[in-house]
Amino acid sequence: MRLEGAAITWLGHATFVVDTPTNQRIVVDPWLKGNPRCPPAFHQLAQVDLILVSHGHFDHMGSAVELAAATGAPVVSNFEIATYLQGQGVANTIGMNKGGTVTFGDIKVTMVHADHSSGIIAEDGRVIYGGEAGGFVMTLENGLTLYHAGDTNVFSDMAVIRDLYAPDVALLPIGGHFTMSPKEASYAVRLLKPKIVVPMHYGTFDALTGNPEALRDLLVGEDTEVVTLEPGVRYE
């Protein structure tokens, strides 16, 4: 499948850069410095137009404050995380919730459900309520639809995401322990029916033992292509 002018770059774990056909750049779940799988060349990003944060864990928003300050890009997240980030000095936040859609020119971003926790660990070790975890459906200018599931287990309403948004590309966690393993992710693919699935959230820590080969084996005979990306390599 071609992305018709769009491009995806995986920066390890759940961090993605999405370059749209009109040269807009979306960064999802920014964890750059400190991410052992993020290439050093990407620890700083010059151009960012939009930042999406799926939930409050450090490995999904650890670079959000620094990236927003450096680029001026708005941060889209649930209301609780947006309020927290404002307190951390982020000037431009957009708090929303599941089922809501925000529009940036011809790009639409819809927040959908995820089955996960979202606590924010404060500097003193306290866990701050971070709202509910979510995922994002991004509809680009050319009509291409990408679903970033965030951290999640499989859930039956992924069929609703398919019916409502028909994602062409699904970015799904497969590592296990904190999220789906390949077994659950293969079931998610059968619910979502994307043209392409890109595995994420695996191999970063010892506990994340799921791997793309296992997912590929479980999807033999399905119409979905498993695309395994290397961190920092642009996929078009």
Buried (B, 14 or more C-beta within 10 A) or exposed (E): EEBEBBBBBBBBBBBBBBBBBBEBBBBBBBBBBEBEBBBEEBBEBEEBBBBBBBBBBEBBBBBBBBBBEEBEBBBBBBBBBBBBBBEEEBEBBBBBEBEBEBEBEBBBBBBBBBBBBBBBEEEEEEEBEBBBBBBBBBBBBEEBBBBBBBBBBBBEEBBEBBEEBBBBBBBBBBBBEBBBBBBBBBBBBBBBBBBBBBBBBBBBBEEBBBBBEBBBEBBEEBEBBBBBBEBBEEBE
